[in-house]
């Protein structure tokens, strides 16, 4: 018994629509985003701008910090109430209020973004903290996340070809701990519903083939 071309076309179309939901693999070896930042004189929104680049910029940083100290100063959270660099917009403020109340603490946190085209930017995220110590990450669009992996999974700021240098614990205040270089966005993963949906399409298509075959047999018997 053979399926008609219309049924086969429907099956192929359904499978083609589900396959884009399945993700690509993670990119390869991460770039040295910290060293690129330390050498570059062209970092958007840089909190520590210099008039030099390359070895001269490195020397300027080395005069004040060790590499570890520079990372700490660059990536640690800072109280918004005490910093002119922290300028939360209305969406950030609303997310803070929803989580911690108007009296909740709000901290700014910079991460270094290296975009797919090679450009660099210091991107400000926010950490809201309640009186009980619970913390929530907030981005400039008002999106909220419970940590780094949640941020990478759901944010709309970065793509899978972008890299970020950030504390592994993005909600830690001030932010001691491991510093990581990871993609700013996780690839879309294989989802269980994809397989379920594809399976349902195949079952329905198979059922249609059987029904059509039975109708053809009945029609042939009636004609005889």
N, C-alpha and C positions, 0 to 999 in steps of 0.2 A: 504494500500500500504506500503510495507516494503522496507527499504533501503538495498542494498546489503552489504555484509561484507566489500568490498573494500571502499565504500563510508563512512561507519561508521568508518573504520580505519583511513581514511584521516581526518575526522572531529576530532577524538580523538587526532591524532598526532598534528594537527594544534593547538588545545587548549593546549596540553601539552607544545608546544613550546612557547606559549604566556604567560603561567602562571609564568615561572621563572622571567619574567620582572616585576612581581608584588612584592613589597617589604615586608620585615618583619617589625615587630613593633620595635620601639626604645627600647634600653636596659633599665633596671630598674634604681634603685637609683645609682647616680654616686659615684665613690670612692672619698675620700678626697685626691685629687692629690697634693694639696699644702702641706698638712701635710706629705704625703709620700715623697715628695721632700725634705722637711725640715729635715726629719729624715734619709734619705738615704745617705750613703757615696759612692754610686755606681750609679752616674748619668752621662750618656754619654754627653760629650761636656758641662759639668757644668761650668758656668761662675764664680761660687763662691765655688770652691772645698775645702773640708776640709779633714783632716786626720782622722776624727772620724765619727761615725754614731749614730743613736738613740738619747738618751737624751744628750749626749755630743755635738753632732752637733747642736741640738736645743739650747743648752746653748751658743754655740759659736755665733749663729745667734742672740740670745736674747741680747747678750752683745753689739751688734751694731745697731739692728733694732727692731722695733715693728713688729708684723706680717703684718700689713698694709704697713709699710715702705718697708719690704722685698719684698712684692708682687709688689709694685710700682717700686723698683729698678730692680727687676727681669724681669718685663713684659713691662716696658716703652720703647718706641722707642728711639734710639740714633743715632746721625748723623754719617753716614759712613765716612764723611770727617774728623771726629775728633776721630775716634775709630779704634784701631788696630784689634778689635774683628769683625769688619765688613769687610768681604772679598767676595764681590759679584763676581760670575763667569761670563763668557761671556754671558750666556743666561739671567741672571738677568740684566746685563748692557744693553743688547739690548732691553729688555722689558722696562727698564727705559727710554732709548733714544726714543723708539717708542711712549711712552706716554707723556713724559715731555721734550724731547730734551736733548741733551748732557749737557746742563746747569741746568737741573732739579735737585732738591735735592733728595738724597737717604738716607733712614734711615734703620737701622737694628732693628729687634724686635724678642725677644726670646719668645717662648711659651713652656710650659712644656707638654711633651707627655708621657702618660702612655700607653704602648702597651698592647695588649691582654695577653701577657705572663707575665705581671707584671713589665717588665723592664721600666726604666725611661730615658728620653733624653731631653735635652734642644735643641729645633729645632729653627734655625734662619729663619725668614721670612723677607721680605723687604717691605718698603713703599716708593713708588715714589711720589713726590709732585711737581706739576706745580706752576708757579708763581701766578696763580689765586687761589691757595689753594686747587684745586682738587687733590685727592689722589687715588692711586691704590695699591693694595696688590700684591706682587710678591713672588712666592716660588722659591726654589733653582733650579727647573727644568724649570723656565721661565714662568710658568703658571701665569695668571693674574686674579684678582678677585676684585669685588667692595665692599666686606665685608665678615663677618664671615659666613653667610648662603651660599653665593655663593662659598666660599672656601670649606665648608663642602660638598657641593653638587658636586663639580667638581674636587677636588684635587686627586692626585694619591699617596700622601705621606702616607695616613692613611687608615685603614679599619674601618668597622662599630663596631668592637670590641675594638678599641683604644679610649682613652679619651684624651682630651687636656684641659689645664688650660690656658685661654687667655682673653684679654680684649674683651668685647662684641663688641666694636667698634675697629676692627682690623686695620683700616686705620687711627685712631686718632694719632696725634703727639702732645705731647709725649705719651699720652695714658691714660688720666684721665677718670674715669668712672667705670662702673660695671665690675667686674671680674667674669667669668663664667667657669663652668666645663661642657663640652659637648662632645659628640662623635666626633671623628675626621672626620668621614664620615657619611653622612645621608643615611639611608636605601633607596634602590630604591623604588620609589613611584609607585602607580597605575597610569598608563598613559592612557589618553583618547584613544590613538591610539590602545592600547591593546584591549579595548572593541570594537572599530570600526573594527579592524582586525578580531577578533573572530566572530563578527557579520557577516562580509562579508563572512567568511569561511562557516558559517552555512547557509547563504542565497544561496551561490553557491552550497553547498552540497544538499540543498533542491531542487534547480533547477535541479540538475542532477538526483535526484530521480524522479521528475515529468517527465522529458524527457524520462528517461528509462521506466517509466510506460506506457507512450504514445506509445513508440516503441513496447513494449510487446503487448499492446492491438491491435495495427495495425497488428502485425505479427500473432496474434491469429485470427483476423478477416480474413486475407488473407488466412490462412490455412483452415478456415471453408469454 
